Amino acid sequence: MNRFAFMMLVILATSLMGSSFAVGKIGLTYVSPILLVGIRFTLAGGLMALWVRNKNLPVTAPDWLRLFVIGLFQTTGVMACIFLSMRTIPSGQTSILTFTNPLLVVLLGSVFLGLRYRAYQWFGVLIGITGVFITLGFHLQLSGGTLLGVGSALSWAIATLLVKQWGSHFSTWVLTAYQMLFGGITLLLLSFTMESTKLILNTTSIGVTLYLAILGSIVQFATWYYLLSKGDPGKTSAFLFLAPFFGVLSGWLLLGEVIRNYVYMGGLCIFLGIFLVNWTGRANNKDVLIK
């Protein structure tokens, strides 16, 4: 894939991912957490399902089950953990914890898929993780919200590897549509059974929901799955380190959050980690070896 096009798609996907935290934080004023993401993904998945209804849908029960399992991890698990986490810790901290999942992708990929990464690639991921914690000001609350943030990262890492394993069974648009729809419906069911639902309809809440559903879900997931289909999951996922950086910027623009000096230092570490994981060595596809 052309490098310039690849980077433009990476920036599009990660900026939408990062900005969704600040936009979602605004939405929590009017809608309860799990209900908000349930509406978001049921709406997004439903719209896309209508659009792809004649586009090579799965024909076997195992393929439909694969879509459901991906949706369970990528949408239900990740989003429930994120929005429940933001009730007790800052949205910026939740975003940073969520986007530590590239390290988990490398770990799980090594154990379960037989992917082997070179020492400098591990080092790059660790530098990126260090940059993430620097952006937190070296402070991390050990609370239920923190554990939920880590849970969102783990769920996303599992989904990433499942997409890499099963993604070839589906077109990108079918995969995006139905994993969101199945995950969104599950979130709605969880909302009605696990939380005291709140829904205030006004211009802001409707605008937030549409932004999250169309740009933050349809465009974001379709772009991200396309990128995953073009490269190694560990290397591609390293670019997720950009998302919390965009999350900080969107928090500054939308919520008036102050950007501290250490955030810039953390950003430099994040970019260095991405560079090491993706470009060092020029080994012509030998950077990652399959057992």
N, C-alpha and C positions, 0 to 999 in steps of 0.2 A: 504494500500500500504506500502511496506517495506520502513522504514524511510530513510535508506541510499540511496536507489534508488530514492526516492522522492527528497532528497537534491541534488543529482547529476543532476537530471533533472532541478531542480530550478536553480542551478549554470549555467548549459548549457544555459537555456532560458534567464536568466537575463544578463549573460555576452555577449550574442549575441545582446540583446536589447541595452545594454550600449555601446558596441563598434560600433554599427551602426551609432551613432551620429558623432563620429570622422571620420569614413569612409565616411559618407555622406557629412561631411564638406569638405573633400577632393574632392568629386565629384562635389560640387557646383562650383568649379573653371572651370569646363568644360561643365556642363549641368545646365540649369535653374531649379529652385527648384521643381515646380509641375511636370514638364516634367520628371525629374529624378525619382521621386517616382511613377509617372504614368508608366514609362517603367519598373521600378523595379517590381511593383505588377502585371502588365499585363503579363510580362514574367513569373514571379513565378506562378501566378494563371493559366496561359495557360498551362505551363508544367505539373502542378499538375492535371488540368482538363483532360488532355490527359491520364494521368496515372490512374485516378479514373473513367474513362468513363463507365466502366462496374461494378462499385462497389456501388450498392444500391443508385442510384441517386434519388432525390425527384421525386414524380410522380404527385403532386398536385401543382396548381398555388400558393396557400398560402405558401407552403414550399419554393418555389423558391423566393417568395416575402420576406420571412423571411431571406433567405440568402442575398438578395440584401440589406435589411435594416441593417443587421449586417455589411456587407461590407461598407455601407455608413458611419457608425460610426467608425468601427475599422480600416479601411484602408483610406477612403477618408478624413473623418474629422480629425482623429489623424495626419495623415502624412501631409496633407495640412497645418494644423496649425503649426506643428513642423518645416517644412522646410521654411515656410514663416517667422516664428519667428526667425530662425537663421540668417535671413538677417539683423536684427537690434539689436539682443542681442547675447552674447556668446553662443556657442553650449552647454557648460556645464550648463549654467543657464536654457536653454531650456529643457535639459534632466531632470534636477532636478524638474522643474515645471511640466513637463509631468508625472513624476512618483510620484507626490503627489496624484494620482488618488485613492489609497486605502482609503483615508479618504472620498472621494466622493462616493466610492463604499459602504462604511458603511452607510453614510448619505442617499443615494438613496435607498439602500437595506432596511433600516429601514422604510422609508416613503412609498415605492411602493411595496415591497415584504413582508413586515411584519416581517423582520428579527430583532431580539432583541439581542443586544450585552451587555455584562456586563460592569460595570464601569471600571474594570482594562483593558478590551480590548480597550475601547475608550481611556483610558490613554496611552496605548501602541501605538496606532495610532498617538496620539498627540505628544508623545515623538519622534516617527519616523519623523513626520513633522518638529519638532523642529530641529532634526539632519540635515534634508535637508537644512533648512535655515542657520544653522551653517556652513555647507559646502560652502554656498554662502558668508561667511564672514559677516553675518548679513546685507547684502546689497542686495536690490532688486529694480531694475529700474521699475518705473511705466510708462510703455510705451506700444505702440501697440504690440511690440514683447512679452512683459510680458503677456498681455491679450490673445494673441494667444497661448502662452505656457499653460496658465490656460485652454483655450479652448480645447487643445489637451488632457489634463487630464480629463475634463468633458466628452468629446466624448468617451474616452477609458473606463471610468467608466460605461457609458451607455451601451457600447458594452459588457462589462464584465457581466452585469446583463442580457442582452439579450441572451448571450451564455448560461448562467446558466438556463434561462427559456426555451429556444428553442433548446439547443444543443442536447438534447436526440432525436430529430427528424432526426439527421444526424450522419453519421460516422465522426470521427475526421478529416479524410483526405478529405472527400467531403466538410465539413464545411470550412476547411482551404483553399482548392482550389478555391471554388466559391466566398467566401467573398473577397479573394484577387483579383480574376479576375474581379468581378463586381466593386469593389472599385478602381482597377487600371484603368479600362476603363473610369470610371467617372473622375478620375484624369487627364487622357489624354484629355478628352473633356474640362475640366476646364483649362488645360494648353493652349490649342489653343484659348480659349476665354478670359482668364484673365491675361496672362503674355506675355512678349516678349520672345519667345522661343529661346534658345541657345543650340546647340549640337555640341561639338567638339569630334570627335572620335579619340582616341589614346589608347595605352596600358593601361594607368592609368584609363581612364574613363570606358573602357570596363571591366577592372578588378574590379573596384568599383561596377559597375552595377551587375556583376555576383555574387560578394560577398553579396551584399544587397539582391539580388533576391533569391539565393539558401540558404545561411546560415542565413542571417538576416531576411528572410521572410518564406521560406518553413520550414526549421528546427525549427526556433524560434516559429512560430505560432502553428505548429503541437504539439510541446512540451508543449507550454503554454495552449492550449485548452485541452490537455490530463490532465494536472494538475488541471485545473478548474473543469473538470468533476469528479475529485476524492475528492473534498472538498468544503467547504463553500467559496463563492466568496470573502467575506471580509477577511477571514483568509489567503486564498491563495494569494490574491492580496497584502497582507502585505509584501510578499517577493519581491515585485517590488521595495521596498526601496533599494534593493541591486543593481538595475540597474544603478542608477546615480553614485554609487560608482565605478562600473566597467567602467562607462563612463568617470570618472575622470582618472582612471588608463589607459584607452586606449588613452585618450587625451595626457597623459604624454608620452606614448610609441610611438604613431603615429605622434603627432603634436608638441611634445616637450613642452607641457604646464607644468607650475610649480605647484607642489602640496604643498599648504600651510599647516602650522601646524594645523589650525582650521579644516581642512578637516578630520584629524584623530579623533578629538573630535566629529565632526559631525557623523563620521562613527560609533563610539561607541554608540551614541544615536540611530542611525538607527538600529543597531543590537539589542539593548535593547528593542526597540519598537517591532521588529519582535518577540522577545522572549515572550513578554507580550501578544501579540495578539494571538500567536499560542500555547504556552505551559503552561501558568499559569493556575492553577486550577485543571487540570486533571479530568474534570467533565464528562468524557465519553459521549461526544456529547451533553452535557448540557450547554456548554459555549455559544452556539447560539441557541435560542429557536424560533420556528416558531409559530406565533400567530394562 
